[in-house]
Amino acid sequence: MNPTYTRTRFWRTLRRTAASALAACGLALALSGEARAQLVSEVPKKVGFDQLLDNQVPLDLQFRDETGAAVRLSSYMSEDSKKPVVLLFVYYECPMLCTQVLNGFVRALRALGLEPGKDFEILTVSINHREAPELAAKKKANYIDLLGRPEAAPAWHFLTGDEPSIAALAQATGFRFMWDPEIEQYAHAGGLVVLTPKGRVSRYFFDVEFQPRDLRYSLIEASGGAIGSLTDRVLLLCYHYDPTTGKYGIFISNFIRLFCVLTVVGMGSYMFVMVRRERRLTRAAAAS
């Protein structure tokens, strides 16, 4: 092998590798800085779950159920109703937290000791006004199957709606969320709300795991119109939120730091190996 050609190819490859790595690292740092500045300033103000105990949900709000039929919240809550309601805010194409919330709720349902339809109703409301009943129907079928109780289907409603209706319901229950057009995802909190039969906020449950005993007690309590106490729990939020600092840039910045460190280490290792290889080739060429 021609040593001159080998050296030329080595340095050309090294320059390309270094340029690509540094460019990627620089771009990533620039994007992380911009994203962090935007998220830290906007997201903590727009995303959360305020506990508005005893607040009345507007019963005249209209949505569509999984069949596409127009329904009002008064179909599930009214002055004459006797059953409390579990309300979950999700969106059906959520890639992260919503699935965990729904899965955790299903696990609680299995051990609850109360029957959906007989003892309470369930409303799962999409916060994405772009989602249609067809998607809601698929999601419902998946979770009824996961629950393993087809008799619960009439009592578990998967709703979609227009933006004003979603916003009004979210505002009444203290659920704050925002849309990020750059990544086409919602930043939102995880949890559920227990409502009285008349549609008043009775209690909140945060996280993705719900203790069946606590949820059962809250439903029995809410069925009599009682209002619970504030829940002292740290919110778990979708969108890489750090609840210990109240900021959104930590995950991103740590990832970028790790990326850059690994890039530098990789470049150094590559240079070390290639320099030793070139020296061996040079010595071999000189000896021959």
N, C-alpha and C positions, 0 to 999 in steps of 0.2 A: 504493500500500500504506500502511496506517495505521501511522505511526511508533510510536505508543504500543503497538499490538498487536505490532509487530515486536520492540520492546524487551522486552515482557513474555514473549513466546515465547522470545527469546534467553536471558534470565536463568533462565527455568524449565528450558530445555534444559541450560543450563550447570550448574545446581544438580543436576539429575538425573545428568548425566554425571559430575560430581565425586563425588557421593555413591556412585554405583555403582562407580567406579574405586577410591575410597578403601576402600569396604567390601570389594571383591574383594582389594585389596592387603593390607588388614588381616587378612582371613580366611586368605589364602595364607601370610602371615607367621606367623600363629598356628599353622596346620597344620604349616608347615615346622619351627617350633620344637618342637612336640610330637613330630613324626615323627623329627626329628634326635635329640632326647633319648632316645627309645625305641630307635632303631636303634643309636646309638653305644654304648648301655649293653648291648644284647642281642646284636646281630648278630655283632660280632667274636668273641664268646665261643662262638657257636653255629654259625658258618659257617667252613669251611676245608677243607683237604685235608692231613691229617697223614700223613707218610711212614712207614708201619709195615712196613718191609722185613722179609721172611721171616716175616711173620705168616700164620697158617693161616686160610683162609676156611672157615666151617662148611659142609661138603658136604651135610649133611642138611637144609639149608634148602629149603623148598618154594615154588615160584612157579607161574605159569601161562604157557605160551608163547602165541604169537600165535594159535594154533588153539583156545585155551581148555583144552588138556590140562595136567594137573598134572605138574610136572617138579621133580626135585631137582637141586641143583647137582652132585651126584655123577654126573649124566647127562653132564656136560661135563668134569669133573675127577675123577680117581681115582688110586689107586696104580698102576693098570695103564695109564693114559692116556699117550700119547706127544706129545700136541699142547698147546702153551700156549694161553692164553685172553686175549683183549683184553676188558676190562670197561669199559663206559661207563655212568655214572650220568646220566640225563636225566629229563625228564618230557615226555610226548608233546604236551602242549598248551602247552609253554613258549613265551612270545612273544619271547624274546630269545636267550640264550646257547646253549641246547641245540641249536638249529638250526645255529648256527655251528660248534659242536663236531662234530656229525654230518657237516656238509658238509666240514669240514676233514679228518675221518677218511676220508671217501670219496675225497678228492683224494689222500691218502696211499696208500690201498689201490690206486688205479690204477697207482701207480708203485712199488709195494712189491717186486714180483718174487717174492712168495710167494702161494700160493693158499689162500683160505679153504676149510676142509674138509679139504684135504690136509695143510696145514702148520700150521694154527691154527684155533681157533674164536673166535666173537665173541658176547659177551653184552651186550645193551643192556637195562638194567634201569630201569624207571620208579620214581622216588622218590615218586610220588603214588599212594597206595594206593586212591584213588578211581577211577583209570583202569582200564579193562577191556580184555580181549584184543582186542575188536573194534577199538579205537583202536590197539592195538599192531600189528594186522594191516595197517591202513591205512598206518601209519608205515613198516612193513617194506616194503610194496609200493612206496612212494614212493622209498625209499632203494636198493632193489634196482634199480629202474628208473633212478635217478640214477647208480648205479655202472655200469650197462650190462653186468652179468654175471649173468644169471639162474642160472647154475650155482652162484653163491655163496649162493643163498637157503637151502639146507639147513644151512649153517654159520653163518648170521647169525641169532641168536635174539633176539627182542624180548619181554621178559618183563614181567609185572605180578605184584604180590603183595600180601599183607596187610601191615599196618604193622609188626608184630613181625619178619617176615622181612626186610623192607627195612631196618629199623633195625639188625638183627643183621649183615647183609652190609655196610652202610655203616660200622658200627663196626669191623668186622674189617679194613676197608681204609682207615680213617682219613677217610672222607668225612663231613663235617659240614654239615648243611643245616637250614633252618627254614622254616616256613610263616607267611606274613603274611596273616591273615584279612581285613585291611582292603582290600588290593588283590588278594587271592586269587592270590598267586604265591609261589613258593619262592625264597628266597635260597640260592644254592649256588655252588660253584666249577666251573670248566671244566677238563676234562682227561680222562685215561684211565689205567687201571691194566693192567699186563701181569702175568699170573699164570702160574706154572709148571703143568705138566700135573697136578700133585698139589694145586694150589690154594693155593700159597704166593705171597705178594706179592713180585714180582721187581723191578718198576721202575714209576716214575710218569712221565707226560708231562702237562705243564700247557699251557694256552693253547688256541687254536682251530685252530692250524696245527701239523701234526706232520711232521717231516722223515722221508721214507720210508726213508732210509738208517739213521737212528738207530732207527726203529721196527723195521726188518728185523733189525738187529743184536740188539736187545733180545729179539725173538721167538726168534731162533736161540739166544741165550744162555739164555733161560728154558726152551726145549725140553729143555735138558740139566739143568734143575733149578738153574741158577745164579741167584744173587741179585745184582742190580745195586747201584749206589751211589746216594746221595741226589742228587736233582735240585735244582740251584740255579736256580730260576726264580721270578719273581713270579707269584703266582696272579692269574688273571683271573676275576672273580666276576660272576655275574648279580646284578641288583638295584642298579645304580648304585654299586658299591663303588669307593673310591679306594685302591688298594693302596699308594700312596706314603705315605699318612698312616694307613692302617688304620682309617679312619672312613667312615661312610656318608652324612653330612650335607652333604658338600661340593657334590655335584651339585645337590641340592635347594636349598641355600641360594643358590648361584650363580644358579640358575634364578629363584628368587624375587627376588633383587636385580635381575636384568635385567628381570623383569616389572615391578617397581615403578618402575625408572628409565624404562622405555618408557612406563609409564602417566603419569608426571609430565610427560615430554616431550610426549606426545600431548595431555594436558590443556592445557599451556602453549601449544602450537601452535594448538589449537582456540580458546582464549580470545583469542589475538592476532588470528586471522583474524576472529572474530566481533565483537570490539571495533572493528576497523577498518571492518567492514561496517556496524555500527550508526552510527558517526560519519559515514560517507558518506550513509547514509539520513537522518540528522538534518540534515546540511548541505543535502541536496537538498530536504528538506521546508521548511526555513527559507527557502531561495532562492525556492521557489514561493509 
